[in-house]
Amino acid sequence: MRPLLSASALSLAATALWADPLPSWNAGETKSAIISFVEAVTDPASETYVTPADRIAVFDNDGTLWAEQPAYFQLFFAIDQVKKLDASALTSDALKAAAAGDVEALLATGKEGLLEVLAASHTGMSVADFQASVAAWLDEARHPTTGRPYDAMVYQPMLELLVYLRDEGFDTYIVSGGGIDFIRVLAPDAYGIDEAQVVGSSLVTEYVLGEAGPVLMKMPDLFFNDDKAGKPVAINHHIGKRPIFAGGNSDGDFQMLEWTTSGEAPGFGLYVHHTDADREWAYDREGHIGVLNRGLDEGAEHGWHFADMAKDWAVIFPATE
């Protein structure tokens, strides 16, 4: 997988910390709130001081750390994998639509069709083989609208936020509805987040002893859906502590932000609000992906903050090399 873009972006953010921990964030309420919160919980003299061991920050992935339009990037991976199948294996409308690269027709097949495509592209192989195919795809595939590599569709301001939090003693985790084995491939290079700090949806995995030794095989049945109310459950299961900082972008993240900001310790909730149709996409209340209704309606009551892309971010994506 190509580390050059993300490594340079993270390095750029780190070198700017002496002057401004969030250089790609415009001055405003949201940036000030983030910095004030971090300073308060890391100052031993502060009444809201939090020890480093309890400085846990969790982030959704799709639409929060990287883009998610016109469809989840993991779906584009699945489509590209189905394209490699023999024509005799294309036994349904969903598989035929995927092989043709027709996202609209595939989405029209509904949840059943999407699950069929995911099963064809994500199962019947070992975890190691699956992750190798993801790494190869990230090296070669390009976004259908921007032409950028998918791991160049990460958000520069969020990369800076991750660096800032880690420099202030936070452990940063991804808590995503996306597939855990998929995200673990890109997280270290794209975000500086270790594979062990990725929480996501997962399929059943079976331990199989073959002629070459034991392997972990990916099966077609869903093991855990890490979305909505499942996110706090997964955080408890994988991390074992309530976070004090949470970032998301849709109503699928509502319960994660709610859980984070409901504890005895101080908590910060951040929504990435997609308002920039010129540099990215503008969407919230309506659509097939990243819908944000409850967060907009109730976020202020919880004291959550919104990163308005058009207003708060001077840059969206990192500069390419």
C-alpha positions, 0 to 999 in steps of 0.5 A: 500500500502507498504510504507516501501521501498519508505519511507526508500529510501527518508529518506536515501536521506535526511540524506545524504544531508549534504554531497551530495544532490545527493549521487547516482549521479556520479560526472559529467556535469549533476550532477554539472549542476543540483546543480549549477542551484538550487544554482543560483535560490535559492540564494537571492544574485543571478541575477537569484534568483527565489522566493519560490512561483515560484519554480515549478518542473515537472516530467514525471512518466513512464521512468522518476521516475520509469521504463516503460519496457517491458510495462507501469506498468499501462497496467500490472495493467489493464491486472491483472484486466481483468484476474479477469473477468468472461470468458463470459466477454472476448468477443474480442481478446484484452480481451482474450489476456489480460486475458491470460497475453499475452502482445505481442498479446494484443499490436498487437490488436492496440490502439482499443484493448488497449482502450478496455482493459482499459475500462474493467479494469478502468471504471464502478466503483467509483474513490474510488473503482478503487484506492482501487484496485490499492493500493491492486495491488501495494501491491501484484503484481511483475514485470515480469522481476525483480520480484520486487514490482512495487513501488520498480522500482522507480529510487533512483537518481530521489528520491534524486533529488525530495528531494533535490528540495523540501529541496530547496523550490521547489514544485514538481509535476508529469505531466504524460501521465499515468492515474491521478487516478492511479498515485495518489495512489502511488505518496505520498509513492513512491515519497513524492508527494501529490495527489493534485500535480499529473497531468495526463490523465483522463477519464470522471468522472460523479457525481452519487447520489445513495442509499448510497450517491453521488459517482464519477463514472469512465466512458469509454470516454477519458477526457484529454490526458496528453501527448506531447503538452497536457502537457503544457496545463495541467500544465497551467490548474492544476498548473497555473504557468510555471515551472522552472525545468522539467524532462522527458525521451521521445519525449512525454515530449519534449513540457513540457521541451520546455515550461519550458525553454522558459520563462523569468525566468531561466529554466532547462530541464532534460532528463533521457536517458536509456543507461544501459542494464545491470542494467535496459534497453537500448533504445531511438530512436526505440521501442514501448515505451519511444522513444526519437528522437527529444529530442536527436536531438534538446536537446542540442540546447535548453541547456537541460541536459541528465542523462545518466543512465550508466554513471551518476547513481551509483545506479538505484533502491533503495535497498530492505529491 
